[in-house]
């Protein structure tokens, strides 16, 4: 499957089969995150791979009781390190410790999709609870929870905005015509 097929095929999966993500596949998925670009090559991220059933259950409760999360074989928890990136300034609102790990997480999602696995980006969670469950140091930020597993559903594509609604030529408001 080429990159564009992977992008088109990717869906948020909320129903998983009780099957294992192969170790070699998990290594490839994680490597995709490790190789992600970051501002100044600071790589302000860490990832916790959770496969223990009890811990997955606790994380699903910390994620507003989204129980399907615990059904995935693996949950990858993305962390950002605020100390590894410069503070935002008046001239730049870039928040590297959040944005860079998000890039890495998306690469993980695309790699999982390419290997035939389902994922769902989880941004709704109680950060303090997640930190407590996983013994995450206070100085790090929890960016996302990512259940990864064998999909037990095939959701249809969601409606997308039209090309001309979101791409502009030279300045905002002038639709780009290609």
C-alpha positions as CSV (number, residue, x, y, z in Angstrom):
1,X,0.0,0.0,0.0
2,X,1.5,3.4,-0.9
3,X,1.4,6.4,1.3
4,X,-1.7,8.0,-0.3
5,X,-3.6,4.7,0.0
6,X,-2.7,4.6,3.7
7,X,-3.9,8.1,4.2
8,X,-7.2,7.4,2.5
9,X,-7.7,4.1,4.3
10,X,-7.0,5.4,7.9
11,X,-10.0,5.5,10.1
12,X,-10.6,6.0,13.8
13,X,-11.3,2.5,15.1
14,X,-13.3,1.9,18.2
15,X,-13.9,-1.8,18.0
16,X,-10.9,-4.3,18.2
17,X,-10.6,-8.0,17.8
18,X,-8.9,-9.9,20.7
19,X,-5.8,-10.4,18.6
20,X,-2.2,-9.5,19.2
21,X,-0.1,-6.9,17.4
22,X,2.9,-8.9,16.2
23,X,6.2,-7.8,17.9
24,X,7.9,-7.1,14.6
25,X,5.0,-5.0,13.5
26,X,5.0,-3.1,16.8
27,X,8.7,-2.4,16.4
28,X,8.1,-0.9,12.9
29,X,5.2,1.1,14.2
30,X,7.3,2.6,17.0
31,X,10.2,3.2,14.7
32,X,8.0,5.4,12.5
33,X,7.4,7.6,15.6
34,X,11.1,7.6,16.5
35,X,12.0,8.8,13.0
36,X,9.5,11.7,13.0
37,X,10.8,15.2,12.3
38,X,11.0,17.8,15.1
39,X,11.9,21.4,15.5
40,X,15.6,21.7,15.8
41,X,15.8,17.9,15.9
42,X,15.0,18.2,19.7
43,X,12.8,15.0,19.7
44,X,10.8,16.2,22.8
45,X,8.9,12.9,23.1
46,X,8.6,9.7,25.0
47,X,6.3,6.8,24.4
48,X,4.9,4.3,26.9
49,X,3.7,1.0,25.4
50,X,1.0,-0.5,27.5
51,X,-0.1,-4.1,27.0
52,X,-1.2,-5.2,30.5
53,X,-5.0,-5.7,30.7
54,X,-5.4,-4.1,34.1
55,X,-3.4,-1.0,33.2
56,X,-5.3,-0.7,29.9
57,X,-8.5,-0.8,31.8
58,X,-7.3,1.9,34.2
59,X,-6.3,4.1,31.2
60,X,-9.7,3.6,29.6
61,X,-11.3,4.8,32.8
62,X,-9.0,7.8,32.9
63,X,-10.0,8.6,29.3
64,X,-13.6,9.4,30.3
65,X,-14.6,5.8,30.5
66,X,-14.0,5.1,26.8
67,X,-14.0,1.3,27.4
68,X,-13.1,0.4,23.8
69,X,-9.5,1.6,24.5
70,X,-8.8,-1.3,26.8
71,X,-10.0,-3.8,24.0
72,X,-7.0,-2.9,21.8
73,X,-3.9,-5.1,22.2
74,X,-1.7,-2.1,22.8
75,X,-2.0,1.5,24.0
76,X,0.8,3.8,23.0
77,X,0.9,6.8,25.3
78,X,2.6,9.8,23.8
79,X,4.5,12.2,26.2
80,X,6.0,15.6,25.5
81,X,8.9,17.2,27.3
82,X,8.3,21.0,27.8
83,X,11.9,21.4,29.0
84,X,13.2,20.2,25.6
85,X,11.8,23.0,23.6
86,X,12.0,26.8,23.7
87,X,9.1,28.7,25.3
88,X,6.7,30.3,22.9
89,X,7.4,34.0,22.2
90,X,5.4,36.9,20.9
91,X,6.8,36.2,17.4
92,X,6.1,32.5,17.6
93,X,3.3,30.6,19.1
94,X,4.9,27.2,18.3
95,X,4.6,24.8,21.2
96,X,7.1,22.2,20.2
97,X,6.7,19.9,23.1
98,X,3.1,19.4,22.0
99,X,3.3,19.8,18.2
100,X,6.4,17.6,17.6
101,X,5.0,14.6,19.6
102,X,1.8,15.0,17.6
103,X,3.7,14.6,14.3
104,X,5.4,11.5,15.7
105,X,2.0,10.1,16.8
106,X,0.6,10.6,13.3
107,X,3.5,8.8,11.8
108,X,2.8,5.9,14.2
109,X,-0.9,6.0,13.1
110,X,0.1,5.8,9.4
111,X,2.6,3.0,10.0
112,X,0.0,1.0,12.0
113,X,-2.6,1.5,9.2
114,X,0.0,0.5,6.5
115,X,0.5,-2.8,8.5
116,X,-3.2,-3.5,8.7
117,X,-3.9,-2.3,12.3
118,X,-6.5,0.1,13.6
119,X,-5.9,3.1,15.8
120,X,-7.9,5.9,17.4
121,X,-6.3,9.2,18.6
122,X,-7.5,9.8,22.1
123,X,-7.2,13.4,23.4
124,X,-10.0,13.2,26.0
125,X,-8.4,12.0,29.2
126,X,-7.6,13.1,32.8
127,X,-3.9,13.9,32.5
128,X,-3.2,13.6,36.2
129,X,-4.9,10.2,36.4
130,X,-2.9,9.0,33.4
131,X,0.3,10.3,35.0
132,X,-0.6,8.5,38.3
133,X,-1.4,5.2,36.5
134,X,1.9,5.2,34.5
135,X,4.2,6.8,37.0
136,X,4.9,9.7,34.6
137,X,7.1,12.4,36.0
138,X,5.3,15.7,36.7
139,X,7.5,17.7,34.3
140,X,6.2,15.7,31.3
141,X,2.9,16.3,29.5
142,X,0.6,13.6,28.3
143,X,-0.2,14.4,24.7
144,X,-2.3,11.4,23.5
145,X,-3.4,7.9,24.1
146,X,-3.3,5.7,21.1
147,X,-5.0,2.3,21.1
148,X,-3.5,0.0,18.4
149,X,-5.0,-3.4,17.5
150,X,-6.7,-5.6,14.9
151,X,-9.8,-3.7,13.8
152,X,-13.2,-5.4,14.2
153,X,-15.0,-2.7,12.1
154,X,-14.7,-0.9,8.8
155,X,-16.2,2.5,9.2
156,X,-17.0,4.4,6.1
157,X,-15.1,7.6,5.3
158,X,-16.3,10.8,7.1
159,X,-17.3,13.8,5.0
160,X,-14.4,16.1,4.3
161,X,-14.5,19.8,3.5
162,X,-14.2,20.6,-0.2
163,X,-10.7,21.4,-1.5
164,X,-11.6,25.0,-2.4
165,X,-12.9,25.6,1.2
166,X,-9.5,25.0,2.8
167,X,-6.8,25.8,0.2
168,X,-6.1,29.4,-0.8
169,X,-3.9,31.1,-3.4
170,X,-1.5,33.7,-2.2
171,X,-3.8,35.0,0.6
172,X,-6.7,33.9,2.7
173,X,-10.0,33.7,1.0
174,X,-8.9,33.2,-2.6
175,X,-9.7,29.6,-3.5
176,X,-6.8,27.7,-5.0
177,X,-7.6,26.2,-8.3
178,X,-5.5,23.3,-9.5
